[in-house]
Amino acid sequence: MARRPKAETQKMFRAVAVLLRNTTWKCGRIERLVVNYLQNHLRREGRGWSQIKDMVQHFKLQGKQKSEFFDALKRLEKRRIIRIETI
């Protein structure tokens, strides 16, 4: 696994994740956590999006976990379950 450039990581921190589909079929553990977090966010606050920085703080990710989290976001975006929008 290659190290992610710092500029790309900072760009992801400023982005928001938008829930497009409410499905976790064939998703891994981290993907399910992200989709469930966005579903709960939609139920509580009435919006289906959240900043990625807030999700990292909520899940208390550090080091390798943070890298796996970003990979999971990319997989969800590729499968068109979420959309990542830069601010």
Secondary structure, 3 states (H helix, E strand, C coil): CCCCCHHHHHHHHCCEEEECCCCCCCCCHHHHHHHHHHHHHHHHHCCCEEEHHHHHHHHCCCCHHHHHHHHHHHHHHHCCCEEEECC
